[in-house]
Amino acid sequence: MTVQEGSRVSAGVTFAARLSFEDITHTFGNGSATLHGVSLSAEPGEVLCLLGPSGSGKTTLLRIAAGIEAQTTGRVLLNDREIAGPSVFLPPEQRSIGLVFQDFALFPHLTILDNVRFGLTALSREESRREAMIALSRVGLEHYANSYPHVLSGGEQQRVALARAIAPRPAVLLMDEPFSGLDSRLKDSVRAETLDILRRSRATAIVVTHDAEEAMRMGDRIALLRDGRLMQMGGAEDLYQKPANLFVAGFFSELNIFDVRVKGGMAETPAGRVPSAMFDDGAAVTVAIRLSGFDVSEKQGETQARILSRRYLGVVELLDLAVQGTDRPVRARVRCGALSSHARDIFLSLRPSDVLVFETRVENA
């Protein structure tokens, strides 16, 4: 089979499936738990991002889906068919689930073509070659079929690993921090290429990442985990605009945080007054103001501030500000040119869309 260089084959997978986790717990032999009753589903053809800090249980959940690790309790279902649970545990090769490892895991002594056809053991030599070439064409690397991994860049190796995973046409594709090993300049382009390949292959995909922006760029939905628990799940806009708690809000943007009490339907912070009519008078609340939540002026505004430092970041400037009523600097991210170069004493006004108010909890402290 020959494929014209530069072309992309758009043949889809056999089918896209729903992958569901039902009340998954996972405990190590020493009794320490990594997952606590996690329930979520990736819908057919969807890109679902598992997001969270290190140790939140993202990779463990992925390994349970792949069959590399067994959950302690709960079930994993593929199109409502149990593939791991009390009554059954299918081995990885019987799950129709592909896995892209964080380090690509290419065999240096095999050609690119042989790396991609490595898992196609059920096919004849000619059939496996054909499927591997189709997969390489999907990632735009068919002209490297007879080369070896060491001649490829990091981004190209990542695409070979992706080709190997999609060659068997899995129903679900799992990707564990697939871009973490790439140069920052490469990430955007390789991530966009990968997303395009996932869309065209039409597989259900679950992508693990600790990068909120990456999750927002890639995911149709995002599941945010913390300490083995699902904090919130939904679209990027939902998690950003309507975070369930302070942890979720802080994961998607830097925050200025003030613990105050409501008085007359308002929460008065050192940086400005915030409407809080949904809370009773006297209620303890935590006000979180995003760095982008300030309009600045040298002439007028709600709150006076003094510039302690300013960092030029290109499109924006990062300001550290002294504000009466708090010993901690208030941080603001403002458009370059909003203030003159010699500005020192300025005024702040809050943008309501970038101010969040939560009931104060012990975890907020």
C-alpha positions as CSV (number, residue, x, y, z in Angstrom):
1,M,0.0,0.0,0.0
2,T,1.3,3.5,-0.8
3,V,0.0,6.7,0.6
4,Q,0.7,10.1,-1.0
5,E,3.1,12.1,1.1
6,G,1.3,15.0,2.9
7,S,-2.1,13.3,2.7
8,R,-4.2,12.3,5.7
9,V,-6.4,9.2,5.8
10,S,-9.6,10.0,7.6
11,A,-11.0,6.4,8.1
12,G,-12.7,6.2,11.5
13,V,-12.5,3.7,14.2
14,T,-14.7,0.7,14.3
15,F,-17.0,2.4,16.9
16,A,-16.8,5.0,19.7
17,A,-17.9,3.8,23.1
18,R,-19.1,5.2,26.4
19,L,-16.6,4.5,29.2
20,S,-18.1,4.7,32.6
21,F,-16.6,4.6,36.1
22,E,-19.1,3.7,38.9
23,D,-18.1,4.4,42.5
24,I,-14.5,3.6,42.0
25,T,-12.3,3.3,45.0
26,H,-8.6,2.3,45.0
27,T,-6.5,1.4,48.1
28,F,-2.9,0.3,48.3
29,G,-1.9,-2.6,50.4
30,N,-0.8,-0.3,53.2
31,G,-4.4,1.0,53.5
32,S,-3.7,4.4,51.9
33,A,-6.5,5.3,49.5
34,T,-5.9,7.0,46.1
35,L,-9.5,7.1,44.9
36,H,-12.7,7.6,46.9
37,G,-16.0,6.7,45.2
38,V,-15.3,8.3,41.8
39,S,-18.2,8.2,39.3
40,L,-18.0,9.7,35.8
41,S,-18.4,8.8,32.2
42,A,-16.8,9.7,28.9
43,E,-19.4,9.9,26.2
44,P,-19.0,8.3,22.7
45,G,-16.6,10.5,20.6
46,E,-15.9,12.9,23.4
47,V,-12.6,14.2,24.6
48,L,-12.7,14.1,28.4
49,C,-9.8,15.7,30.3
50,L,-8.9,14.4,33.8
51,L,-7.5,17.4,35.5
52,G,-5.9,17.8,38.9
53,P,-2.6,18.3,40.8
54,S,-0.1,15.5,41.4
55,G,-1.4,12.8,43.6
56,S,-5.1,13.5,42.8
57,G,-5.7,10.0,41.3
58,K,-5.8,10.9,37.6
59,T,-3.3,8.3,36.4
60,T,-4.6,5.6,38.7
61,L,-8.0,6.1,37.2
62,L,-6.5,5.8,33.7
63,R,-4.6,2.6,34.7
64,I,-7.8,1.1,36.1
65,A,-9.6,1.8,32.8
66,A,-6.7,0.2,30.8
67,G,-6.7,-2.9,32.9
68,I,-3.2,-2.3,34.2
69,E,-4.4,-1.9,37.7
70,A,-7.5,-3.2,39.5
71,Q,-9.9,-1.0,41.5
72,T,-10.6,-2.0,45.1
73,T,-14.4,-1.5,44.7
74,G,-16.7,-0.2,42.0
75,R,-17.2,-1.0,38.3
76,V,-15.8,0.0,34.9
77,L,-18.2,-0.3,32.0
78,L,-17.8,0.0,28.2
79,N,-21.1,0.7,26.6
80,D,-22.8,-0.5,29.7
81,R,-21.0,-3.8,29.6
82,E,-18.9,-4.5,32.7
83,I,-15.2,-4.9,31.9
84,A,-13.9,-4.6,35.5
85,G,-15.9,-5.2,38.7
86,P,-17.0,-7.8,41.2
87,S,-18.0,-10.3,38.5
88,V,-15.4,-9.8,35.7
89,F,-12.0,-8.4,35.0
90,L,-11.0,-8.3,31.3
91,P,-7.3,-8.2,30.5
92,P,-6.0,-5.1,28.7
93,E,-5.9,-6.8,25.3
94,Q,-9.6,-7.6,25.4
95,R,-10.9,-4.1,26.3
96,S,-10.6,-2.3,22.9
97,I,-8.9,0.5,24.8
98,G,-5.7,2.2,23.6
99,L,-3.1,3.8,25.8
100,V,-0.5,6.5,25.0
101,F,2.2,6.6,27.6
102,Q,3.8,9.7,29.0
103,D,7.2,8.9,27.7
104,F,6.0,7.6,24.3
105,A,7.7,4.1,25.0
106,L,8.9,3.6,21.4
107,F,11.2,0.7,20.7
108,P,14.5,2.2,19.5
109,H,15.6,-1.0,17.6
110,L,12.3,-1.1,15.5
111,T,11.4,1.1,12.5
112,I,8.6,3.5,12.9
113,L,6.4,1.2,10.9
114,D,7.2,-1.8,13.1
115,N,6.6,0.3,16.2
116,V,3.1,1.2,15.0
117,R,2.3,-2.4,13.9
118,F,3.6,-3.9,17.2
119,G,0.2,-4.4,18.7
120,L,-1.5,-5.7,15.6
121,T,-0.6,-9.3,16.3
122,A,-4.1,-10.7,15.3
123,L,-3.6,-9.5,11.7
124,S,-1.5,-11.0,8.9
125,R,1.8,-9.3,8.0
126,E,0.3,-7.5,5.0
127,E,-2.9,-6.5,6.9
128,S,-0.8,-5.1,9.9
129,R,1.4,-3.2,7.5
130,R,-1.6,-1.7,5.8
131,E,-3.3,-0.6,9.1
132,A,0.0,0.8,10.4
133,M,0.5,2.9,7.3
134,I,-3.1,4.2,7.6
135,A,-2.3,5.2,11.2
136,L,0.9,6.8,10.2
137,S,-0.9,8.7,7.4
138,R,-3.4,10.0,10.0
139,V,-0.6,11.6,11.9
140,G,1.3,12.8,8.8
141,L,4.4,10.6,9.2
142,E,4.0,7.9,6.6
143,H,7.2,9.1,4.9
144,Y,9.1,8.1,8.1
145,A,7.9,4.5,8.0
146,N,11.4,3.0,7.4
147,S,13.2,5.3,9.8
148,Y,14.0,4.8,13.5
149,P,12.8,6.7,16.5
150,H,16.1,8.5,17.2
151,V,15.8,10.6,14.0
152,L,12.4,12.1,15.1
153,S,11.8,15.2,17.2
154,G,9.9,14.9,20.4
155,G,6.7,16.1,18.7
156,E,7.1,13.5,16.0
157,Q,7.7,10.7,18.5
158,Q,4.5,11.7,20.3
159,R,2.6,11.4,17.0
160,V,4.1,8.0,16.4
161,A,3.0,6.9,19.8
162,L,-0.5,8.2,19.0
163,A,-0.4,6.3,15.6
164,R,0.5,3.1,17.5
165,A,-2.4,3.6,19.9
166,I,-5.0,4.3,17.1
167,A,-3.8,1.6,14.7
168,P,-6.0,-1.2,16.3
169,R,-8.9,1.3,16.0
170,P,-9.8,1.3,19.8
171,A,-13.2,2.3,21.1
172,V,-11.5,4.4,23.7
173,L,-8.1,6.1,23.7
174,L,-6.3,7.0,27.0
175,M,-3.5,9.6,27.1
176,D,-1.4,10.1,30.2
177,E,0.2,13.6,30.2
178,P,0.9,13.2,26.5
179,F,2.6,16.6,26.0
180,S,4.6,16.9,29.3
181,G,7.8,15.9,27.6
182,L,7.6,18.4,24.8
183,D,9.4,21.8,24.5
184,S,7.0,24.6,25.5
185,R,7.2,26.0,21.9
186,L,6.1,22.7,20.5
187,K,3.2,22.0,22.8
188,D,0.6,24.3,21.1
189,S,1.1,22.9,17.6
190,V,1.4,19.2,18.7
191,R,-1.6,19.6,20.9
192,A,-3.7,21.1,18.1
193,E,-2.5,18.3,15.7
194,T,-3.4,15.6,18.3
195,L,-6.9,17.1,18.8
196,D,-7.5,17.1,15.1
197,I,-6.4,13.5,14.8
198,L,-8.8,12.5,17.7
199,R,-11.7,14.4,16.0
200,R,-11.1,12.6,12.7
201,S,-10.5,9.1,14.2
202,R,-13.8,9.6,16.2
203,A,-12.5,7.6,19.2
204,T,-13.7,8.4,22.7
205,A,-10.6,9.9,24.4
206,I,-9.6,10.5,28.0
207,V,-6.6,12.8,28.5
208,V,-4.8,13.2,31.8
209,T,-3.2,16.6,32.5
210,H,-2.3,18.9,35.4
211,D,-2.5,22.0,33.2
212,A,-5.9,23.8,33.4
213,E,-5.3,25.7,30.1
214,E,-4.5,22.5,28.3
215,A,-7.7,20.9,29.6
216,M,-9.7,23.9,28.5
217,R,-8.1,23.8,25.0
218,M,-8.7,20.1,24.5
219,G,-11.6,18.8,26.5
220,D,-15.2,18.8,25.5
221,R,-15.7,18.3,29.3
222,I,-13.3,18.4,32.2
223,A,-13.3,16.3,35.4
224,L,-11.3,18.0,38.1
225,L,-10.0,15.7,40.8
226,R,-8.5,16.4,44.2
227,D,-7.1,13.9,46.7
228,G,-8.9,11.1,44.9
229,R,-12.3,12.8,44.8
230,L,-14.2,14.3,41.9
231,M,-14.5,18.0,42.7
232,Q,-16.5,19.1,39.6
233,M,-17.2,18.0,36.1
234,G,-18.5,20.0,33.1
235,G,-17.5,22.2,30.2
236,A,-14.6,24.6,30.5
237,E,-16.9,27.6,30.8
238,D,-18.9,26.0,33.5
239,L,-15.9,25.2,35.7
240,Y,-14.4,28.7,35.1
241,Q,-17.5,30.8,35.5
242,K,-19.4,28.6,38.1
243,P,-16.8,26.8,40.2
244,A,-18.2,24.6,42.9
245,N,-15.7,25.7,45.5
246,L,-12.6,27.8,46.1
247,F,-10.3,24.9,45.1
248,V,-12.0,24.7,41.6
249,A,-11.8,28.5,41.2
250,G,-8.1,28.6,42.2
251,F,-7.2,25.8,39.8
252,F,-8.3,27.8,36.8
253,S,-7.0,31.2,37.7
254,E,-4.8,33.0,40.3
255,L,-6.8,34.6,43.0
256,N,-6.7,37.3,45.6
257,I,-8.5,35.8,48.6
258,F,-10.2,37.7,51.5
259,D,-12.1,36.2,54.4
260,V,-14.7,38.7,55.6
261,R,-18.3,38.9,56.9
262,V,-21.4,40.0,55.1
263,K,-23.1,43.2,56.2
264,G,-26.1,44.7,54.6
265,G,-25.9,42.3,51.6
266,M,-22.3,43.3,50.9
267,A,-18.9,41.8,51.6
268,E,-16.4,44.6,52.1
269,T,-12.9,43.6,51.2
270,P,-9.8,45.8,51.2
271,A,-10.0,45.7,47.4
272,G,-13.6,46.8,47.1
273,R,-17.2,46.0,48.1
274,V,-18.8,42.9,46.7
275,P,-22.6,42.2,46.5
276,S,-23.4,39.1,48.6
277,A,-27.2,39.2,49.0
278,M,-27.3,35.4,48.8
279,F,-25.7,35.2,52.3
280,D,-27.2,36.1,55.6
281,D,-25.9,39.2,57.5
282,G,-22.9,38.2,59.6
283,A,-22.1,35.1,57.5
284,A,-18.4,34.4,57.1
285,V,-17.5,34.4,53.4
286,T,-14.4,34.0,51.3
287,V,-14.2,36.5,48.4
288,A,-11.9,35.4,45.6
289,I,-10.9,38.1,43.0
290,R,-9.1,37.0,39.9
291,L,-6.0,38.9,38.9
292,S,-8.0,40.0,35.8
293,G,-10.8,41.3,38.0
294,F,-9.6,44.9,38.3
295,D,-10.0,48.0,36.1
296,V,-7.2,50.5,36.9
297,S,-7.1,54.3,36.6
298,E,-4.8,57.1,37.6
299,K,-7.8,59.4,38.1
300,Q,-10.7,57.7,39.7
301,G,-12.1,54.4,41.1
302,E,-13.5,52.6,44.1
303,T,-10.3,51.8,46.0
304,Q,-6.9,53.5,46.3
305,A,-3.8,51.5,45.8
306,R,0.0,52.0,45.4
307,I,2.1,50.2,42.9
308,L,4.8,48.1,44.6
309,S,6.1,46.4,41.5
310,R,5.1,45.9,37.9
311,R,6.2,43.2,35.5
312,Y,5.9,43.7,31.7
313,L,4.6,40.5,30.1
314,G,3.9,41.7,26.6
315,V,0.1,42.1,26.2
316,V,-0.4,42.6,29.9
317,E,1.4,43.8,33.0
318,L,1.5,42.1,36.4
319,L,1.1,44.5,39.3
320,D,1.8,44.0,43.0
321,L,-0.3,46.6,44.9
322,A,-0.4,47.9,48.4
323,V,-4.0,48.4,49.6
324,Q,-5.2,49.7,52.9
325,G,-6.6,46.9,55.2
326,T,-4.3,44.1,54.2
327,D,-0.7,43.3,54.8
328,R,-0.5,41.1,51.7
329,P,0.1,42.7,48.2
330,V,-3.0,42.6,46.0
331,R,-2.1,41.2,42.6
332,A,-3.6,42.5,39.3
333,R,-3.1,41.6,35.6
334,V,-3.9,44.6,33.5
335,R,-3.6,45.5,29.8
336,C,-0.4,47.2,28.8
337,G,-0.9,50.9,28.3
338,A,-3.7,51.1,30.9
339,L,-1.3,53.0,33.2
340,S,1.5,55.5,32.3
341,S,5.1,54.4,32.9
342,H,5.5,56.7,35.9
343,A,2.2,55.9,37.6
344,R,2.5,55.1,41.3
345,D,-0.7,55.9,43.2
346,I,-3.7,54.5,41.3
347,F,-7.4,53.6,41.7
348,L,-9.0,50.1,41.4
349,S,-12.5,49.2,40.4
350,L,-13.8,45.6,40.6
351,R,-15.2,43.7,37.6
352,P,-18.1,41.6,38.9
353,S,-17.6,38.8,36.4
354,D,-14.2,38.1,37.9
355,V,-15.3,38.1,41.6
356,L,-16.5,34.9,43.3
357,V,-18.0,34.6,46.8
358,F,-18.0,31.3,48.7
359,E,-19.2,30.3,52.2
360,T,-16.1,30.2,54.3
361,R,-15.0,26.6,55.1
362,V,-12.1,25.2,57.0
363,E,-10.5,24.1,53.7
364,N,-10.4,27.7,52.6
365,A,-8.1,28.7,55.4
